[in-house]
Amino acid sequence: MLIGLAICQVPIALADPNYLNQLFPALVGIQITSTQQNQIKVLNSQIYPQIQDLLTPEQLNQFQAFLAQGKGMARSLISLDLSISQKIKLLNISRSARSQLTNILTPEQKTQLSQNIQFQINR
């Protein structure tokens, strides 16, 4: 669900050609235009610093290591030992990211996104 990613640092997930699927697994199978890809990259560049600021230095190192292993953003964050406060802040970041993502998508893409999310929930 997470979505989902400092100006000085490019998120590791962006180095992977499948970064969209890592950031937003529910986008798998949805045809995204190059304009939408760019908008999602911008969204990612806004989210990633918020996540970095949320994590302790040790958690950040673990998070980046998980991303480098190809775990994807959501799985990487789930793998961390987050405090209740961090989890609440992460949930708020995630909700904001989802809202912004749905504003980027067409109605048809939103329908497919909803179907993908439902499928992931039922797995």
N, C-alpha and C positions, 0 to 999 in steps of 0.2 A: 504494500500500500504506500509505502513511502516513495514514497516516493521516493523520491526524495525526497547540493554541494555549495579570502584575501586576494585580492587583486593581483598580488605578486605570484600567486601559486595557481597553476592550472590543475584542476582535480584529476587524479589518476584515472578516474572512470572515463574522462573525455579522451584519453589516449586510446581506448579500446574502440574499434569500429562499431561494436554493439553497445556503446555507452547508453543509448536511449533505453534499450532493454534492461540494462543494469539499473538505471535510475528509476525507470517506470516500467516494471515488468508487465503491467497490464497493457502496454502498448504493442506487445508482440502480435504480429499479424496485421496491424493497422498501417495502412499506407500513409506516410507522413511526407508532406511536401518539403522542399528545401527551405522555404520561408518558415514553415512550422518548426523544422529542425533548428534553424537559427534562433527562433523564439524560445525553444526549449533549452538551447545552450545558454541563452541569457538568463532564463529562469534558474538553471543549474548554477550559474555563476553567482546568482544572488543567494541561493539556498546554502551552498557549500560553506561559505564563510560563517553563516549562522550556526551550522553544525559544528564547525571547527571551534567557534567561541564557546560552545556549550560543553565541549569535552576537556578533560584534564589533559596535560601533556602525555601521560602514559596511555590514556584512552585514544588520543589522537594518533599516536604511533601504532597502536593496535589496529585502529580503524583503517589507516593508510596501508598497513600490511595486508589486511583482509581484502581491501580493494585491489591491491597489486596481485593478489592470488586469484582475482576474478570472482570473488564472492558476491559482488554487487552491493549497492549502497544499503538496501534494506537488511539483507542478511548480515552485512558487516556491523550495522548498528545494533541489531538484535544480539549479536555475539558479544557485545560489550556489557560490562557490569555497570549499568547506569543507576543512579540514584532515582528516587521517586520524583524529585524536582527536575532532574534532567529528562526523565521520561515525559513529564507533563510539558516541558518546553519543546521537546522533540515532537510531541503530538501536535502542538500548535504550529510548529514549522511545517509539519506534514500536511495539516489541514489547509494551510495557506498555499502550499505548493500544489496540492490537488485542485484547489479552487482556480489558481492561475493556469494550471494545465488545461482544465476544462474550458477556460476562456479562449485557449489557442485552437481547440479542436472544432471541427464542423459538427453539425447535429448527427450525421451518420457515424462519424468517428466516435462521438460521445456514446452512441448506442453500442457500438462494438466494444468500447472501453468498459461500459457497464456489464456487458456479457462476459468479457474477459475477467473482470473482477469477481463476478458471480462464480465463474468456473474455478478461479483460484480459491475462493472461499470453500467451495464444495469438494475440493480435492482432498 
